[in-house]
Amino acid sequence: MTRTNPFELGLDKNEANFAALSPLSFIERAASVYPDRTALIYGSLRQNWRDTYTRVLMTLLGGLGTLFGPAVGAFVIVTLENELADKVGPWVTVIMGVIFVVCMLAFRRGLVGELLALRGNKAAQSDH
């Protein structure tokens, strides 16, 4: 008599096997499904998923691991949202998403990280 291992059932390959999993994709999904639900509780601070996602985007856009990166990212995102909101209305979210994807592909270290790397390369070239 052969026993079927319950942990080997239903493990056929499907599209879920090839889906990229990251904390950012989780936060993005949570922000789209539960935008107003509480995501963070720290003392008296309560933050919803939409705000959490926006803050993560600000940090990534400006540059992770830099002192001024999150502030630059916040400035860019808030300015773009305010400028685009009057002009494109509900499309602002889609346009911000496209801008974010382009920036992440072009500036892998964030805006500030890329500027610091560029400045470091110029300084290294001027020394020779």
ZIUR-V157198 format. One record per pair of residues at least 12 apart in sequence whose ideal C-beta (glycine too) atoms are under 7 Angstrom apart, sorted by the first residue. I is the first residue (numbers start at 1). GAP is how many residues later the second one is. D is the distance in whole Angstrom. If there is no record, write none. Layout:
i->(I;I)
gap->(GAP;GAP)
d->(D;D)
This chain:
i->(24;27;27;27;28;30;31;31;31;31;34;35;35;35;36;37;39;40;54;57;57;58;58;58;58;59;60;60;61;61;61;61;61;61;61;62;62;62;63;63;63;63;63;64;66;66;66;66;68;69;69;69;72;72;73;80;80;81)
gap->(32;25;26;29;25;19;18;19;21;22;15;13;14;15;12;12;13;12;23;20;43;12;15;16;19;14;44;50;12;15;16;39;42;49;50;48;49;50;46;47;48;49;50;46;44;46;47;50;44;41;43;44;39;40;37;16;19;15)
d->(6;6;5;6;6;5;4;5;7;4;5;6;6;4;5;6;5;6;7;6;6;6;4;4;5;6;7;6;4;6;6;6;6;6;6;5;6;6;6;3;6;4;4;6;7;5;6;7;5;5;4;6;6;5;7;6;7;7)
